[in-house]
Amino acid sequence: MAEVVLRPMTAADADRVLTIYQAGLDGGQASFETVAPTWAAFDAGRLPAHRLVAVDEAGTVLGWVAVSPTSTRPVYAGVVEHSVYVDPAAQGRGVARLLLDGLIASTEAAGIWTIQSAVFPENTASLTLHSRAGFRVVGVRERVARHHGRWRDVTLLERRSPVVD
């Protein structure tokens, strides 16, 4: 695999990030959402300090990871929900793991103690990725919402930092 590195996401990455996001949504296993948001909405909903992109040697964005706060209440300041998306052409090359590892380092350095996510049970690749990155299953929300006309469950995952006290 050509060298892939992480760097902070910037507004200049907007088109590529949203294209990758939409490709994930089009696959039907990534989210209840069906249409990627505008950049303004994406930007407003995610914490600026924990947005990373994986780029190849040519500078092409191959994937991204970002977090949203789970609550505005101060007691939950150390808990975030993350999303990780990889261009379909770059899947299976370790890009998502690189992004998750970078996110974990970024959030732990900032004192965040829990990263959580909800994944469709059918998305076994994502569940395996998260397990290998130290996430654990904390439950399943059954028939939580309709997606493309059918009820879907989500598996709730979390990673508790072993270094943030």
C-alpha positions in Angstrom: 0.0 0.0 0.0 1.2 3.5 -0.8 2.0 5.6 2.2 -1.1 6.9 3.9 -0.9 9.6 6.6 -3.3 11.5 8.8 -3.7 15.2 9.0 -6.4 17.5 10.4 -9.5 18.0 8.3 -9.9 21.4 6.8 -12.7 23.2 4.9 -10.6 22.6 1.7 -11.4 18.9 2.2 -15.2 19.5 2.2 -16.0 18.2 -1.3 -14.0 15.0 -0.9 -15.2 14.3 2.7 -18.9 14.7 1.7 -18.4 12.6 -1.4 -16.9 9.8 0.7 -19.7 10.3 3.2 -22.4 10.0 0.5 -20.7 6.8 -0.9 -21.0 5.3 2.6 -24.6 6.3 2.8 -25.3 4.9 -0.6 -24.0 1.5 0.5 -26.9 1.3 3.0 -24.9 -0.1 5.9 -23.4 3.1 7.4 -26.1 5.3 8.8 -29.8 6.0 9.0 -29.1 9.1 7.0 -29.5 8.9 3.2 -28.1 12.2 2.1 -24.8 13.7 3.2 -25.3 17.1 4.8 -24.0 20.4 3.5 -20.5 21.4 4.6 -22.0 24.1 6.9 -24.2 21.5 8.7 -21.3 19.0 8.9 -19.0 21.6 10.2 -21.5 22.8 12.8 -22.2 19.3 14.2 -18.6 18.1 14.8 -15.9 19.1 17.2 -13.1 20.9 15.2 -10.3 19.5 17.4 -11.0 15.9 16.5 -11.5 15.8 12.7 -8.9 13.8 10.7 -8.5 12.8 7.1 -6.3 10.0 5.8 -4.5 11.0 2.6 -2.3 9.2 0.1 1.0 10.4 -1.3 -0.8 12.5 -3.8 -2.8 14.2 -1.1 -6.0 12.6 -2.1 -8.4 12.1 0.9 -9.1 8.4 1.3 -11.2 8.6 4.4 -12.2 10.7 7.4 -13.1 10.5 11.1 -14.9 13.1 13.2 -16.7 13.3 16.5 -19.8 15.0 17.8 -20.6 15.8 21.4 -23.2 13.5 22.9 -24.6 16.2 25.2 -24.2 19.9 26.0 -24.3 19.1 29.7 -20.8 19.6 31.2 -20.8 16.3 33.0 -20.7 14.6 29.6 -17.8 16.7 28.2 -15.6 13.6 28.0 -18.0 11.6 25.9 -18.2 11.8 22.1 -19.8 9.9 19.3 -17.7 9.2 16.3 -18.1 8.5 12.6 -15.5 7.0 10.3 -15.9 6.7 6.6 -13.5 5.4 3.9 -13.7 5.7 0.1 -14.9 2.3 -1.2 -11.8 2.1 -3.5 -9.6 2.4 -0.4 -11.4 -0.1 1.9 -9.5 -3.1 3.2 -6.2 -1.2 3.2 -6.1 -0.3 6.9 -7.3 3.3 6.4 -10.2 3.0 8.9 -7.9 1.6 11.6 -5.4 4.4 11.0 -8.2 6.9 11.4 -9.5 5.3 14.5 -6.1 5.1 16.1 -5.5 8.8 15.3 -8.9 9.7 16.8 -8.2 7.8 19.9 -4.8 9.6 20.4 -6.5 12.9 19.7 -9.4 12.4 22.1 -7.2 11.0 24.9 -4.8 13.9 24.6 -7.8 16.2 25.1 -9.1 14.3 28.2 -12.0 12.6 26.5 -12.7 9.3 28.3 -15.4 7.7 26.1 -15.9 7.3 22.3 -19.1 5.7 21.3 -20.9 4.8 18.1 -23.9 2.9 16.8 -23.3 0.4 14.0 -25.8 -1.7 12.0 -25.3 -5.4 13.1 -25.0 -6.4 9.4 -21.9 -4.1 9.1 -19.6 -6.9 10.3 -16.5 -5.2 8.9 -17.1 -2.1 11.0 -17.9 -4.2 14.1 -14.6 -6.2 13.6 -12.7 -3.0 13.1 -14.0 -1.4 16.3 -13.4 -4.5 18.3 -9.8 -4.6 17.2 -9.5 -0.9 18.2 -10.6 -1.6 21.7 -14.4 -0.9 21.4 -16.8 -3.2 23.2 -20.5 -3.9 22.6 -22.6 -2.3 25.3 -26.0 -3.3 23.9 -28.4 -3.5 20.9 -31.2 -1.1 20.2 -33.8 -3.2 18.5 -36.0 -1.7 15.7 -34.8 1.8 16.7 -35.7 3.4 13.3 -36.8 2.7 9.8 -34.3 2.7 7.0 -35.2 2.3 3.4 -38.7 1.1 4.5 -37.6 -1.5 7.1 -36.9 -1.5 10.8 -33.2 -1.6 11.7 -31.3 -2.5 14.9 -28.1 -0.8 15.9 -25.3 -2.2 18.0 -24.0 0.3 20.6 -20.2 0.4 20.9 -18.0 2.3 23.3 -14.3 2.6 24.0 -13.3 3.7 27.5 -9.9 5.3 27.7 -7.5 3.4 29.8 -5.4 6.5 30.3 -7.9 9.3 30.9 -8.9 9.2 34.5 
